[in-house]
């Protein structure tokens, strides 16, 4: 009887562990930290622009994956793109009552000013490393524009050491003009 009790306790404990893995969703995405030089060199396109529309669509005819399509009015084509508007694709979004959330995916609103590092994949523009290449541009009361990468829901990992890196250490908030000077230096 004692053997059966221990065995049932073991199975119960195992069941609790398995259920907790299934029921409790992951809230963070772990990605390798990239430097500004790496983002610049690995991105086919870099743009400063404004989000003018946000739409949602099914990625395929099976209706299994939702995509968000951001329409961006390009104000400064820093690298690559020469079109006045582009569409940038992200995984996740809402269609009807169905919402698909991808941890770490940056959230945007129409009217947001952004600086995006983009990669071509399957004839679409995607933000480099889901969120590393997405920067908001915020305007201070004095009119100065600053570049901010929020990196919500992301654990940055230093690829060399495997250690976690704080988001504000990876990309500190700096003036847009200084940020673009650094980017242009790496483009040359």
C-alpha positions as CSV (number, residue, x, y, z in Angstrom):
1,X,0.0,0.0,0.0
2,X,2.9,2.3,0.9
3,X,4.4,1.6,-2.5
4,X,1.2,2.5,-4.3
5,X,0.8,5.8,-2.4
6,X,4.4,6.9,-3.3
7,X,3.7,5.9,-6.9
8,X,0.5,7.8,-7.1
9,X,2.1,10.8,-5.5
10,X,4.9,10.7,-8.1
11,X,2.3,10.5,-10.9
12,X,0.4,13.4,-9.4
13,X,3.5,15.5,-9.1
14,X,4.4,14.7,-12.7
15,X,0.9,15.6,-13.8
16,X,1.1,19.0,-12.0
17,X,4.5,19.7,-13.7
18,X,3.2,18.8,-17.2
19,X,0.0,20.7,-16.7
20,X,1.8,23.8,-15.5
21,X,3.9,23.7,-18.7
22,X,0.8,23.5,-20.9
23,X,-1.4,25.9,-19.0
24,X,1.1,28.6,-18.1
25,X,2.1,30.5,-21.3
26,X,5.6,31.8,-21.8
27,X,5.8,35.5,-21.3
28,X,9.2,36.2,-22.7
29,X,11.1,35.7,-25.8
30,X,14.9,35.1,-25.6
31,X,16.9,36.4,-28.4
32,X,20.6,37.1,-29.0
33,X,21.7,40.7,-28.4
34,X,22.9,42.4,-31.6
35,X,25.0,45.5,-31.7
36,X,23.9,48.6,-33.7
37,X,26.6,47.7,-36.2
38,X,25.2,44.1,-36.6
39,X,21.7,45.4,-37.0
40,X,22.8,47.9,-39.7
41,X,24.9,45.4,-41.7
42,X,22.4,42.6,-41.5
43,X,19.4,44.7,-42.5
44,X,18.7,45.2,-46.2
45,X,16.5,48.3,-45.4
46,X,16.5,50.9,-42.7
47,X,13.8,53.6,-42.6
48,X,12.5,56.4,-40.5
49,X,8.8,56.8,-41.0
50,X,5.4,57.0,-39.5
51,X,2.8,54.2,-39.1
52,X,-0.2,55.2,-41.3
53,X,-2.2,52.0,-41.2
54,X,-2.4,48.7,-39.3
55,X,-4.1,45.7,-40.9
56,X,-4.5,42.0,-40.1
57,X,-4.6,39.1,-42.4
58,X,-4.2,35.4,-42.5
59,X,-0.7,34.2,-43.5
60,X,-2.1,31.2,-45.4
61,X,-5.3,29.8,-46.8
62,X,-5.5,27.3,-43.8
63,X,-6.2,30.3,-41.5
64,X,-3.6,29.1,-39.0
65,X,-1.4,32.1,-38.6
66,X,-2.4,35.8,-38.2
67,X,-0.1,38.5,-39.5
68,X,-0.1,42.2,-38.7
69,X,0.7,44.5,-41.7
70,X,2.1,47.9,-40.8
71,X,1.9,50.5,-43.6
72,X,4.8,53.0,-43.0
73,X,5.1,56.3,-44.7
74,X,8.9,56.6,-45.3
75,X,10.2,60.0,-44.3
76,X,13.9,59.0,-44.5
77,X,15.1,56.0,-46.4
78,X,18.4,55.5,-44.6
79,X,19.3,52.3,-46.4
80,X,17.7,50.3,-49.2
81,X,14.1,51.2,-49.7
82,X,13.2,54.1,-52.0
83,X,9.4,53.8,-51.9
84,X,7.3,56.5,-50.3
85,X,5.4,53.8,-48.4
86,X,6.2,50.3,-47.4
87,X,4.4,47.4,-45.7
88,X,6.1,45.7,-42.8
89,X,4.9,42.3,-41.6
90,X,4.8,40.9,-38.1
91,X,3.5,37.7,-36.7
92,X,0.4,37.9,-34.5
93,X,-2.7,40.1,-34.4
94,X,-6.4,39.8,-34.2
95,X,-9.0,38.7,-36.7
96,X,-12.6,38.6,-35.4
97,X,-12.6,37.0,-32.0
98,X,-9.2,35.2,-32.5
99,X,-6.1,36.8,-31.2
100,X,-2.6,35.4,-31.8
101,X,0.1,37.0,-29.5
102,X,3.8,36.6,-30.1
103,X,5.8,37.4,-27.0
104,X,8.2,40.3,-27.6
105,X,6.5,41.6,-30.8
106,X,6.5,45.4,-30.7
107,X,3.2,47.1,-30.6
108,X,2.4,50.1,-32.7
109,X,-0.4,52.6,-33.1
110,X,-1.3,54.6,-36.2
111,X,0.7,57.9,-36.0
112,X,3.7,56.4,-34.2
113,X,7.0,57.6,-35.6
114,X,9.5,54.8,-35.9
115,X,13.0,53.8,-37.1
116,X,12.9,50.2,-38.4
117,X,15.7,47.8,-39.4
118,X,14.2,45.5,-41.9
119,X,15.0,42.2,-43.5
120,X,13.5,40.7,-46.7
121,X,12.0,37.3,-46.2
122,X,9.5,35.6,-48.6
123,X,8.9,38.9,-50.5
124,X,8.0,40.7,-47.3
125,X,9.7,43.2,-45.0
126,X,10.2,41.9,-41.5
127,X,11.6,43.7,-38.4
128,X,15.1,42.4,-37.7
129,X,15.0,39.8,-34.8
130,X,11.3,40.4,-34.2
131,X,11.9,43.5,-31.9
132,X,15.6,44.4,-31.9
133,X,15.2,46.4,-35.1
134,X,12.1,48.3,-34.0
135,X,12.7,51.7,-32.4
136,X,10.2,54.4,-31.4
137,X,11.0,58.0,-32.0
138,X,9.7,60.2,-29.2
139,X,9.7,64.0,-29.2
140,X,10.7,65.8,-26.0
141,X,9.1,69.0,-24.8
142,X,12.1,70.9,-26.2
143,X,11.5,69.4,-29.7
144,X,14.5,67.0,-29.5
145,X,13.7,63.5,-31.0
146,X,15.0,60.5,-29.1
147,X,15.3,56.9,-30.2
148,X,13.8,54.2,-27.9
149,X,13.7,50.4,-28.2
150,X,11.2,49.2,-25.6
151,X,12.0,45.5,-25.9
152,X,9.0,44.4,-23.9
153,X,8.7,40.7,-23.1
154,X,12.2,40.0,-24.3
155,X,15.2,38.5,-22.6
156,X,18.3,39.6,-24.4
157,X,21.2,37.1,-24.2
158,X,24.8,38.0,-24.8
159,X,25.9,35.5,-27.5
160,X,29.4,35.4,-26.2
161,X,28.8,34.8,-22.5
162,X,25.2,33.5,-22.5
163,X,24.4,36.1,-19.8
164,X,21.3,38.3,-19.8
165,X,21.7,41.8,-20.9
166,X,19.4,44.7,-19.7
167,X,17.5,46.3,-22.6
168,X,18.7,49.8,-21.6
169,X,22.3,48.6,-21.8
170,X,21.8,47.1,-25.2
171,X,20.2,50.2,-26.7
172,X,20.3,53.3,-24.5
173,X,18.0,56.2,-25.3
174,X,19.9,58.7,-27.5
175,X,19.0,61.6,-29.8
176,X,17.8,60.6,-33.3
177,X,20.5,62.6,-35.0
178,X,23.3,60.9,-33.0
179,X,21.7,57.5,-33.6
180,X,21.5,58.1,-37.4
181,X,25.1,59.3,-37.5
182,X,26.2,56.0,-36.0
183,X,24.0,54.0,-38.4
184,X,25.4,56.0,-41.4
185,X,29.0,55.3,-40.2
186,X,28.2,51.5,-40.3
187,X,26.7,51.7,-43.8
188,X,29.8,53.2,-45.3
